[in-house]
Amino acid sequence: MRINSISVPWAATLNQAEHQLAFYFLIVAALAFLAGVIRTWVTQSEVGSRYRTAVTARLGMLAVAL
């Protein structure tokens, strides 16, 4: 019977290029969330009163996710 050792992914070491690539995608994701927050904030007054609570909820969710 053969037992394979399994290593956990968070214990893996990254070289410099992999580290920079992961950091780049984190920055891009943060900027996309920030753009969503800004867009929601700016267009908040364009939404009718019927959907205003949905816009406020979206703004809150994006702010928490950021």
N, C-alpha and C positions, 0 to 999 in steps of 0.2 A: 504494500500500500504506500502510495506516494503522497506526501503532504506538501503542498505549495505554500510558500510564505507570501502573504499578501501585504503590500505596503500601502499605507494610507496616502491619498493624493496631497493632503495639506502638509505632509512631511517631505515632499519632493523639493529638491533645490532647483531654482531657476537660474539660467544664465542671464547675462545683462540684456540681451535682445528680448528674451521672453518676459523679463521683468518690465522693460519699457513698453512692450506691446500690451501687456495686461494693464499697466498704468494708463496708457493711451486710451484704451477702451473704457476704463472707468471715468476718465475725464470727458470723453465724448458722451457717455451716458448721463453724467451730471449736467453737462451743458444742454442736452436735449430736455432733461427735466426742468432746468432753469428756463429754457425757452417756452416750455409748456406753461409754467407758472406765470411768466410775463405775459404770454398771449391770453391766458385766462383772466388775468388781472385787468389787462387793457380792454378786452372785449366784454367785460362783465356788465357794463351799462347797455350793451346792445341787445341783451337777452330780455325777453318779456318776463313779467312777474311770475308767470306760470312755471318757468324753468329756472328761476333765479336760485332756488335751493339746490338744484343740480349743479349749477355753476359754482356755488359756494362749496358744495361737497367735493367737486373736482379740484378746486383750488386747495382745499384742506388736504386731500389725499396726495396731490403732487408735492405740497410743501412737506408733508411727513415723509414721503418717499425720497425727497431730496436730502 
